Amino acid sequence: MASERTLLERLDNPDPPGGQHLRLDVNRLKRSVLTHVQRMLNCRQGLAPAQPDYGIPDLNEFMFAYPDSIGPMRQAIEQSIEKYEPRLSHVKAEWIADEENPLNIRFEITARLVAEDSNIPVSFTTNLGAASTLNLSES
């Protein structure tokens, strides 16, 4: 059974308001996954000493080969989420071209949220900001 909160979220706040409950709160699970994926995509590989491959490569490296780097960037996002967010499966990242602003780099991430005995489809959108961070929002 998937937990609605990560281990660190449970350690930070062991008794959430409302106490224990038997049913999985899917919206809470989605928010927890969204928060973790956003943190992960904004972490650069090599910054977590315990897991050197946690996060994604430095986005500035991708920018030198843009637009040819879209494929490797997409793969890095998919691989990182598949490896470090076990509550998601069947992760796909798709580049969304912006004809009005061709330098706007945006990906739509679709996946299956593993919750109890079901898989719930979820999607997130990333935007590469000016400060080389990925902003993530639920689609």
C-alpha positions as CSV (number, residue, x, y, z in Angstrom):
1,M,0.0,0.0,0.0
2,A,1.4,3.4,-1.0
3,S,1.7,6.0,1.8
4,E,0.1,9.4,1.3
5,R,3.2,11.0,2.7
6,T,6.9,10.4,2.3
7,L,9.0,9.1,5.2
8,L,10.4,12.6,5.8
9,E,6.9,14.1,5.8
10,R,5.8,11.5,8.4
11,L,8.9,12.2,10.6
12,D,8.4,15.9,10.4
13,N,4.7,15.6,11.4
14,P,4.0,12.2,12.9
15,D,0.4,12.9,13.9
16,P,-1.4,14.8,11.1
17,P,-4.6,16.5,11.9
18,G,-7.4,14.0,12.1
19,G,-5.2,11.2,13.3
20,Q,-5.2,7.7,11.8
21,H,-7.6,6.8,9.0
22,L,-8.3,3.6,7.1
23,R,-8.9,5.1,3.6
24,L,-6.2,6.4,1.4
25,D,-6.6,10.1,0.7
26,V,-5.7,10.2,-3.0
27,N,-5.5,14.1,-3.1
28,R,-3.1,14.1,-0.3
29,L,-1.0,11.4,-2.0
30,K,-1.0,13.4,-5.2
31,R,0.2,16.5,-3.4
32,S,3.0,14.5,-1.7
33,V,4.1,13.1,-5.0
34,L,4.0,16.5,-6.7
35,T,6.1,18.0,-3.9
36,H,8.7,15.2,-4.1
37,V,8.9,15.3,-7.9
38,Q,9.3,19.1,-7.9
39,R,12.1,18.8,-5.3
40,M,13.8,16.0,-7.3
41,L,13.6,17.9,-10.6
42,N,15.2,20.9,-9.0
43,C,18.0,18.9,-7.5
44,R,21.2,18.6,-9.6
45,Q,22.9,15.2,-9.8
46,G,25.9,15.1,-7.6
47,L,24.4,17.3,-4.8
48,A,23.1,14.4,-2.7
49,P,26.2,12.6,-1.4
50,A,24.2,9.4,-0.4
51,Q,22.7,9.1,-4.0
52,P,25.0,10.9,-6.5
53,D,22.5,10.2,-9.4
54,Y,19.5,11.7,-7.5
55,G,17.9,14.6,-9.5
56,I,18.7,15.5,-13.0
57,P,21.8,16.8,-14.8
58,D,22.6,20.5,-14.8
59,L,20.1,22.1,-17.2
60,N,22.8,24.6,-18.4
61,E,24.5,21.6,-20.0
62,F,21.4,20.9,-22.0
63,M,21.0,24.5,-23.1
64,F,24.2,24.4,-25.2
65,A,22.8,21.8,-27.5
66,Y,19.2,23.0,-27.5
67,P,17.0,21.9,-29.3
68,D,18.9,18.7,-29.9
69,S,19.1,18.1,-26.2
70,I,15.3,17.7,-25.8
71,G,15.6,13.9,-26.1
72,P,18.3,13.5,-23.4
73,M,16.5,16.0,-21.1
74,R,13.2,14.0,-21.5
75,Q,15.1,10.8,-20.7
76,A,16.7,12.3,-17.6
77,I,13.4,13.4,-16.3
78,E,11.7,10.0,-16.9
79,Q,14.6,8.0,-15.4
80,S,14.9,10.1,-12.3
81,I,11.2,9.9,-11.5
82,E,11.1,6.1,-12.3
83,K,14.0,5.5,-10.0
84,Y,13.3,7.8,-7.0
85,E,9.5,8.1,-6.9
86,P,8.2,4.6,-6.4
87,R,4.6,5.8,-6.0
88,L,4.6,6.5,-9.8
89,S,4.9,4.0,-12.6
90,H,4.8,4.2,-16.4
91,V,6.3,7.6,-16.4
92,K,6.4,9.5,-19.7
93,A,7.7,13.0,-20.3
94,E,6.7,14.7,-23.5
95,W,8.2,18.0,-24.8
96,I,5.5,20.6,-25.5
97,A,6.8,23.1,-28.2
98,D,5.8,26.7,-27.8
99,E,5.8,28.3,-31.2
100,E,5.3,31.8,-29.8
101,N,8.2,31.4,-27.4
102,P,10.6,28.7,-28.8
103,L,13.0,29.1,-25.8
104,N,10.3,28.1,-23.3
105,I,11.1,24.5,-22.4
106,R,8.0,22.7,-21.1
107,F,7.3,19.0,-20.6
108,E,4.1,17.2,-19.7
109,I,4.8,14.3,-17.4
110,T,2.2,11.5,-17.4
111,A,2.3,8.5,-15.1
112,R,0.2,6.1,-13.1
113,L,-0.1,6.8,-9.4
114,V,0.1,3.5,-7.5
115,A,-2.6,3.7,-4.8
116,E,-3.8,0.7,-2.9
117,D,-5.1,-1.8,-5.5
118,S,-5.5,0.7,-8.3
119,N,-3.4,2.8,-10.7
120,I,-4.6,6.4,-11.0
121,P,-3.5,8.4,-14.1
122,V,-1.8,11.7,-13.2
123,S,-0.1,14.4,-15.2
124,F,2.2,17.3,-14.3
125,T,3.6,20.1,-16.4
126,T,7.2,21.4,-16.0
127,N,8.5,24.8,-17.1
128,L,12.1,25.6,-17.3
129,G,12.5,29.0,-15.7
130,A,15.1,31.7,-16.2
131,A,17.0,30.6,-13.1
132,S,17.4,27.0,-14.5
133,T,14.8,25.6,-12.2
134,L,11.8,23.4,-13.2
135,N,8.5,24.6,-11.9
136,L,6.0,21.8,-11.6
137,S,2.2,22.0,-11.5
138,E,-0.5,19.5,-11.6
139,S,-2.3,19.3,-15.0
